[in-house]
Amino acid sequence: MSATTKTLKPHTQTAVLSGDWTIVTPRRAKLKRKSILKVENLEQHSWTPSDVEIDADREAKLMKKMEICIRNLENSEFYRNVLVQIQTPQVLHYFSRNLASETKMQMVIYGIGSVESYETPRLQLSLAILIKKNFNWIGDIEVFDPVLSKTEIKVLEAWGCSVLMVNEQGRRQVLKPTLFFMPHCEAVLYDNLLQANWRAEHLNQVVLFGNSFDKYEQHMSEFKNSAIVDSAKFILGVRKFTVEVAIDIISEDFFRAFHDSSWHFFNLDPQMDVDIHSLKLSSSEQ
């Protein structure tokens, strides 16, 4: 079935975020550069959590925290607005276009943080879980963050997520429609993702939920530090081909977890080539 005729249905039945903007800059050591023309050859490393065993008491407490968090979010006006937003003609159109003939859109969550230690990651994870629950066209959820413990992994699996055992460094090249759920990640992680998919055929299969690219563009000019600007060069390069739909914050309870977050859809002519060096698109030669 084509994207124009596909009907995306929720199992049950959304809005725009405001607030002070904070640039999320790289905190970890900068990755060693390799040829940006051969993104698929960039290194990815196997990973295992640093702790050696699952703590049953911690697991039970975290499951309870997640249950409470999901319930509170599901009953909130903020979440009801998110559901309404996803079902607006504009947003459904872009999801439908990305799905094309596929029936499911995989979800990949990068940089979720410690769901055991902090409420913000729990709220962010809860939103991802609820979106999957309410929309039958959302497929499997894969999660990665190097801070996750074995106890957290066990709880994530109990909520229907699978945890990657490879640190992809955000460099997942899409082969099918994929929703990347990355609220408040570092700019370099978004840039890694865009770099790995710097072709029209790949970008058009990507949906990204994360920091507002529009805000990056507005505020990046304030920085004189070339390393900060460099960490967002693919973000800035893709801006004119990005449709951004902001999330509305209507409660202080959810500001910290979701402020300045947006849906990003990429709208590129499949007959265009991406020039990685100049970060521009040009018409393909026939």
Contacts in CASP RR format, 6 or more apart in sequence:
PFRMAT RR
TARGET T0000
AUTHOR 0000-0000-0000
METHOD contacts of the structure
MODEL  1
MSATTKTLKPHTQTAVLSGDWTIVTPRRAKLKRKSILKVENLEQHSWTPS
DVEIDADREAKLMKKMEICIRNLENSEFYRNVLVQIQTPQVLHYFSRNLA
SETKMQMVIYGIGSVESYETPRLQLSLAILIKKNFNWIGDIEVFDPVLSK
TEIKVLEAWGCSVLMVNEQGRRQVLKPTLFFMPHCEAVLYDNLLQANWRA
EHLNQVVLFGNSFDKYEQHMSEFKNSAIVDSAKFILGVRKFTVEVAIDII
SEDFFRAFHDSSWHFFNLDPQMDVDIHSLKLSSSEQ
1 101 0 8 1.000
2 100 0 8 1.000
2 101 0 8 1.000
3 96 0 8 1.000
3 97 0 8 1.000
3 98 0 8 1.000
3 99 0 8 1.000
3 100 0 8 1.000
3 101 0 8 1.000
4 96 0 8 1.000
6 96 0 8 1.000
6 99 0 8 1.000
8 92 0 8 1.000
8 95 0 8 1.000
8 96 0 8 1.000
8 99 0 8 1.000
8 135 0 8 1.000
8 137 0 8 1.000
9 135 0 8 1.000
9 136 0 8 1.000
9 137 0 8 1.000
10 83 0 8 1.000
10 86 0 8 1.000
10 87 0 8 1.000
10 134 0 8 1.000
10 135 0 8 1.000
10 136 0 8 1.000
11 133 0 8 1.000
11 134 0 8 1.000
11 135 0 8 1.000
11 136 0 8 1.000
12 83 0 8 1.000
12 134 0 8 1.000
13 83 0 8 1.000
13 84 0 8 1.000
13 87 0 8 1.000
13 134 0 8 1.000
14 80 0 8 1.000
14 81 0 8 1.000
14 82 0 8 1.000
14 83 0 8 1.000
14 84 0 8 1.000
14 85 0 8 1.000
14 86 0 8 1.000
14 87 0 8 1.000
14 88 0 8 1.000
14 91 0 8 1.000
15 78 0 8 1.000
15 81 0 8 1.000
15 82 0 8 1.000
15 84 0 8 1.000
15 85 0 8 1.000
15 247 0 8 1.000
15 248 0 8 1.000
15 250 0 8 1.000
16 245 0 8 1.000
16 246 0 8 1.000
16 247 0 8 1.000
16 248 0 8 1.000
17 246 0 8 1.000
17 247 0 8 1.000
17 248 0 8 1.000
17 249 0 8 1.000
17 258 0 8 1.000
17 259 0 8 1.000
17 260 0 8 1.000
17 261 0 8 1.000
17 262 0 8 1.000
18 248 0 8 1.000
18 249 0 8 1.000
18 259 0 8 1.000
18 260 0 8 1.000
19 249 0 8 1.000
19 255 0 8 1.000
19 259 0 8 1.000
19 260 0 8 1.000
20 259 0 8 1.000
21 212 0 8 1.000
21 215 0 8 1.000
21 218 0 8 1.000
21 219 0 8 1.000
21 260 0 8 1.000
22 260 0 8 1.000
23 187 0 8 1.000
23 216 0 8 1.000
23 219 0 8 1.000
23 220 0 8 1.000
23 223 0 8 1.000
23 228 0 8 1.000
24 184 0 8 1.000
24 185 0 8 1.000
24 186 0 8 1.000
24 187 0 8 1.000
24 211 0 8 1.000
25 186 0 8 1.000
25 187 0 8 1.000
25 228 0 8 1.000
25 231 0 8 1.000
26 186 0 8 1.000
26 187 0 8 1.000
26 188 0 8 1.000
26 227 0 8 1.000
26 231 0 8 1.000
27 186 0 8 1.000
28 186 0 8 1.000
30 188 0 8 1.000
30 227 0 8 1.000
31 169 0 8 1.000
31 188 0 8 1.000
31 192 0 8 1.000
34 41 0 8 1.000
34 42 0 8 1.000
34 43 0 8 1.000
35 41 0 8 1.000
36 195 0 8 1.000
36 276 0 8 1.000
36 277 0 8 1.000
37 276 0 8 1.000
39 171 0 8 1.000
39 173 0 8 1.000
39 195 0 8 1.000
39 196 0 8 1.000
39 198 0 8 1.000
40 173 0 8 1.000
40 196 0 8 1.000
42 169 0 8 1.000
42 171 0 8 1.000
42 196 0 8 1.000
43 169 0 8 1.000
44 166 0 8 1.000
44 167 0 8 1.000
44 168 0 8 1.000
44 169 0 8 1.000
44 171 0 8 1.000
45 166 0 8 1.000
45 167 0 8 1.000
45 169 0 8 1.000
46 165 0 8 1.000
46 166 0 8 1.000
46 167 0 8 1.000
47 144 0 8 1.000
47 146 0 8 1.000
47 164 0 8 1.000
47 165 0 8 1.000
47 166 0 8 1.000
47 167 0 8 1.000
48 165 0 8 1.000
49 148 0 8 1.000
49 149 0 8 1.000
49 150 0 8 1.000
49 153 0 8 1.000
50 149 0 8 1.000
51 149 0 8 1.000
51 150 0 8 1.000
51 151 0 8 1.000
52 150 0 8 1.000
53 150 0 8 1.000
54 150 0 8 1.000
54 151 0 8 1.000
54 154 0 8 1.000
55 151 0 8 1.000
58 116 0 8 1.000
58 151 0 8 1.000
59 151 0 8 1.000
59 154 0 8 1.000
59 155 0 8 1.000
62 115 0 8 1.000
62 116 0 8 1.000
62 151 0 8 1.000
62 152 0 8 1.000
62 155 0 8 1.000
63 155 0 8 1.000
63 158 0 8 1.000
65 116 0 8 1.000
65 122 0 8 1.000
66 115 0 8 1.000
66 122 0 8 1.000
66 125 0 8 1.000
66 126 0 8 1.000
66 155 0 8 1.000
66 159 0 8 1.000
69 119 0 8 1.000
69 122 0 8 1.000
69 123 0 8 1.000
69 126 0 8 1.000
70 126 0 8 1.000
70 129 0 8 1.000
70 130 0 8 1.000
73 79 0 8 1.000
73 123 0 8 1.000
73 126 0 8 1.000
73 127 0 8 1.000
73 130 0 8 1.000
73 254 0 8 1.000
74 126 0 8 1.000
74 130 0 8 1.000
76 251 0 8 1.000
76 253 0 8 1.000
76 254 0 8 1.000
77 250 0 8 1.000
77 251 0 8 1.000
78 249 0 8 1.000
78 250 0 8 1.000
78 251 0 8 1.000
78 253 0 8 1.000
78 254 0 8 1.000
78 258 0 8 1.000
79 127 0 8 1.000
79 130 0 8 1.000
81 248 0 8 1.000
81 250 0 8 1.000
82 127 0 8 1.000
82 131 0 8 1.000
82 247 0 8 1.000
83 134 0 8 1.000
85 91 0 8 1.000
85 245 0 8 1.000
85 247 0 8 1.000
85 248 0 8 1.000
86 92 0 8 1.000
86 95 0 8 1.000
86 131 0 8 1.000
86 135 0 8 1.000
90 245 0 8 1.000
91 245 0 8 1.000
91 263 0 8 1.000
94 207 0 8 1.000
94 243 0 8 1.000
94 263 0 8 1.000
94 265 0 8 1.000
94 267 0 8 1.000
95 105 0 8 1.000
95 137 0 8 1.000
95 207 0 8 1.000
97 265 0 8 1.000
98 105 0 8 1.000
98 177 0 8 1.000
98 204 0 8 1.000
98 205 0 8 1.000
98 206 0 8 1.000
98 207 0 8 1.000
98 265 0 8 1.000
99 105 0 8 1.000
99 137 0 8 1.000
99 177 0 8 1.000
100 177 0 8 1.000
102 176 0 8 1.000
102 177 0 8 1.000
103 137 0 8 1.000
104 137 0 8 1.000
104 138 0 8 1.000
104 139 0 8 1.000
104 140 0 8 1.000
104 177 0 8 1.000
105 137 0 8 1.000
105 138 0 8 1.000
105 139 0 8 1.000
105 177 0 8 1.000
105 178 0 8 1.000
105 179 0 8 1.000
105 207 0 8 1.000
106 139 0 8 1.000
106 140 0 8 1.000
106 142 0 8 1.000
106 176 0 8 1.000
106 177 0 8 1.000
106 178 0 8 1.000
106 179 0 8 1.000
107 128 0 8 1.000
107 131 0 8 1.000
107 132 0 8 1.000
107 138 0 8 1.000
107 139 0 8 1.000
107 140 0 8 1.000
107 141 0 8 1.000
107 142 0 8 1.000
107 178 0 8 1.000
107 179 0 8 1.000
107 180 0 8 1.000
107 181 0 8 1.000
108 141 0 8 1.000
108 142 0 8 1.000
108 143 0 8 1.000
108 144 0 8 1.000
108 172 0 8 1.000
108 178 0 8 1.000
108 179 0 8 1.000
108 180 0 8 1.000
108 181 0 8 1.000
109 125 0 8 1.000
109 128 0 8 1.000
109 141 0 8 1.000
109 142 0 8 1.000
109 143 0 8 1.000
109 144 0 8 1.000
109 161 0 8 1.000
109 180 0 8 1.000
109 181 0 8 1.000
109 182 0 8 1.000
110 144 0 8 1.000
110 145 0 8 1.000
110 168 0 8 1.000
110 170 0 8 1.000
110 180 0 8 1.000
110 181 0 8 1.000
110 182 0 8 1.000
110 185 0 8 1.000
110 189 0 8 1.000
110 193 0 8 1.000
111 144 0 8 1.000
111 145 0 8 1.000
111 182 0 8 1.000
111 185 0 8 1.000
111 189 0 8 1.000
112 121 0 8 1.000
112 124 0 8 1.000
112 125 0 8 1.000
112 143 0 8 1.000
112 145 0 8 1.000
112 148 0 8 1.000
113 121 0 8 1.000
113 145 0 8 1.000
113 147 0 8 1.000
113 148 0 8 1.000
114 121 0 8 1.000
114 145 0 8 1.000
114 147 0 8 1.000
114 148 0 8 1.000
114 149 0 8 1.000
114 152 0 8 1.000
115 121 0 8 1.000
115 122 0 8 1.000
115 125 0 8 1.000
115 148 0 8 1.000
115 152 0 8 1.000
115 155 0 8 1.000
115 156 0 8 1.000
116 149 0 8 1.000
116 151 0 8 1.000
116 152 0 8 1.000
116 155 0 8 1.000
119 256 0 8 1.000
119 257 0 8 1.000
120 184 0 8 1.000
120 256 0 8 1.000
120 257 0 8 1.000
123 254 0 8 1.000
123 257 0 8 1.000
123 258 0 8 1.000
124 181 0 8 1.000
124 183 0 8 1.000
124 184 0 8 1.000
124 257 0 8 1.000
124 258 0 8 1.000
125 143 0 8 1.000
125 156 0 8 1.000
125 159 0 8 1.000
127 257 0 8 1.000
127 258 0 8 1.000
128 141 0 8 1.000
128 181 0 8 1.000
129 141 0 8 1.000
129 159 0 8 1.000
129 160 0 8 1.000
129 161 0 8 1.000
131 138 0 8 1.000
132 138 0 8 1.000
132 139 0 8 1.000
132 141 0 8 1.000
138 179 0 8 1.000
140 162 0 8 1.000
141 160 0 8 1.000
141 161 0 8 1.000
141 162 0 8 1.000
142 161 0 8 1.000
142 162 0 8 1.000
142 163 0 8 1.000
142 164 0 8 1.000
143 156 0 8 1.000
143 161 0 8 1.000
143 162 0 8 1.000
143 163 0 8 1.000
143 164 0 8 1.000
144 163 0 8 1.000
144 164 0 8 1.000
144 166 0 8 1.000
144 167 0 8 1.000
144 168 0 8 1.000
146 167 0 8 1.000
148 156 0 8 1.000
148 163 0 8 1.000
153 163 0 8 1.000
156 162 0 8 1.000
156 163 0 8 1.000
157 163 0 8 1.000
169 189 0 8 1.000
169 192 0 8 1.000
170 189 0 8 1.000
170 192 0 8 1.000
170 193 0 8 1.000
170 196 0 8 1.000
171 192 0 8 1.000
171 193 0 8 1.000
171 195 0 8 1.000
171 196 0 8 1.000
172 178 0 8 1.000
172 180 0 8 1.000
172 193 0 8 1.000
172 196 0 8 1.000
173 196 0 8 1.000
173 197 0 8 1.000
173 202 0 8 1.000
174 197 0 8 1.000
174 202 0 8 1.000
174 205 0 8 1.000
174 206 0 8 1.000
176 205 0 8 1.000
177 205 0 8 1.000
177 207 0 8 1.000
178 205 0 8 1.000
178 206 0 8 1.000
178 207 0 8 1.000
179 207 0 8 1.000
179 208 0 8 1.000
179 209 0 8 1.000
180 193 0 8 1.000
180 206 0 8 1.000
180 207 0 8 1.000
180 208 0 8 1.000
180 209 0 8 1.000
181 209 0 8 1.000
181 210 0 8 1.000
182 189 0 8 1.000
182 190 0 8 1.000
182 193 0 8 1.000
182 208 0 8 1.000
182 209 0 8 1.000
182 210 0 8 1.000
182 211 0 8 1.000
183 209 0 8 1.000
183 210 0 8 1.000
183 211 0 8 1.000
183 257 0 8 1.000
183 258 0 8 1.000
183 261 0 8 1.000
184 210 0 8 1.000
184 211 0 8 1.000
184 257 0 8 1.000
184 261 0 8 1.000
185 210 0 8 1.000
185 211 0 8 1.000
186 231 0 8 1.000
187 211 0 8 1.000
187 216 0 8 1.000
187 228 0 8 1.000
187 231 0 8 1.000
187 232 0 8 1.000
187 235 0 8 1.000
188 231 0 8 1.000
188 232 0 8 1.000
190 208 0 8 1.000
190 210 0 8 1.000
190 211 0 8 1.000
190 213 0 8 1.000
190 232 0 8 1.000
190 234 0 8 1.000
190 235 0 8 1.000
191 231 0 8 1.000
191 232 0 8 1.000
191 233 0 8 1.000
191 234 0 8 1.000
191 235 0 8 1.000
193 206 0 8 1.000
193 208 0 8 1.000
194 203 0 8 1.000
194 234 0 8 1.000
194 235 0 8 1.000
194 238 0 8 1.000
195 234 0 8 1.000
195 276 0 8 1.000
196 202 0 8 1.000
197 203 0 8 1.000
197 205 0 8 1.000
197 206 0 8 1.000
198 234 0 8 1.000
198 274 0 8 1.000
198 276 0 8 1.000
199 273 0 8 1.000
199 274 0 8 1.000
200 268 0 8 1.000
200 269 0 8 1.000
200 270 0 8 1.000
200 271 0 8 1.000
200 272 0 8 1.000
200 273 0 8 1.000
200 274 0 8 1.000
200 281 0 8 1.000
201 270 0 8 1.000
203 238 0 8 1.000
203 241 0 8 1.000
203 266 0 8 1.000
203 268 0 8 1.000
203 274 0 8 1.000
204 266 0 8 1.000
204 267 0 8 1.000
204 268 0 8 1.000
204 270 0 8 1.000
206 266 0 8 1.000
207 263 0 8 1.000
207 264 0 8 1.000
207 265 0 8 1.000
208 263 0 8 1.000
208 264 0 8 1.000
209 261 0 8 1.000
209 262 0 8 1.000
209 263 0 8 1.000
209 264 0 8 1.000
210 261 0 8 1.000
210 262 0 8 1.000
210 264 0 8 1.000
211 260 0 8 1.000
211 261 0 8 1.000
211 262 0 8 1.000
212 244 0 8 1.000
212 246 0 8 1.000
212 260 0 8 1.000
212 261 0 8 1.000
212 262 0 8 1.000
213 235 0 8 1.000
213 238 0 8 1.000
213 239 0 8 1.000
213 242 0 8 1.000
213 244 0 8 1.000
213 262 0 8 1.000
213 264 0 8 1.000
214 239 0 8 1.000
214 244 0 8 1.000
214 246 0 8 1.000
214 262 0 8 1.000
215 260 0 8 1.000
216 232 0 8 1.000
216 235 0 8 1.000
216 236 0 8 1.000
217 235 0 8 1.000
217 236 0 8 1.000
217 239 0 8 1.000
220 228 0 8 1.000
220 229 0 8 1.000
220 232 0 8 1.000
220 236 0 8 1.000
223 229 0 8 1.000
233 279 0 8 1.000
234 279 0 8 1.000
236 279 0 8 1.000
237 279 0 8 1.000
237 280 0 8 1.000
238 266 0 8 1.000
238 279 0 8 1.000
241 266 0 8 1.000
241 267 0 8 1.000
241 268 0 8 1.000
241 281 0 8 1.000
242 264 0 8 1.000
242 265 0 8 1.000
242 266 0 8 1.000
242 267 0 8 1.000
243 264 0 8 1.000
243 265 0 8 1.000
243 266 0 8 1.000
243 267 0 8 1.000
244 262 0 8 1.000
244 263 0 8 1.000
244 264 0 8 1.000
244 265 0 8 1.000
245 262 0 8 1.000
245 263 0 8 1.000
245 265 0 8 1.000
246 260 0 8 1.000
246 261 0 8 1.000
246 262 0 8 1.000
246 263 0 8 1.000
247 258 0 8 1.000
247 261 0 8 1.000
247 262 0 8 1.000
247 263 0 8 1.000
249 255 0 8 1.000
249 258 0 8 1.000
249 259 0 8 1.000
268 281 0 8 1.000
269 281 0 8 1.000
271 283 0 8 1.000
271 284 0 8 1.000
272 281 0 8 1.000
272 282 0 8 1.000
272 283 0 8 1.000
272 284 0 8 1.000
273 281 0 8 1.000
273 282 0 8 1.000
273 283 0 8 1.000
273 284 0 8 1.000
274 280 0 8 1.000
274 281 0 8 1.000
275 281 0 8 1.000
275 282 0 8 1.000
END
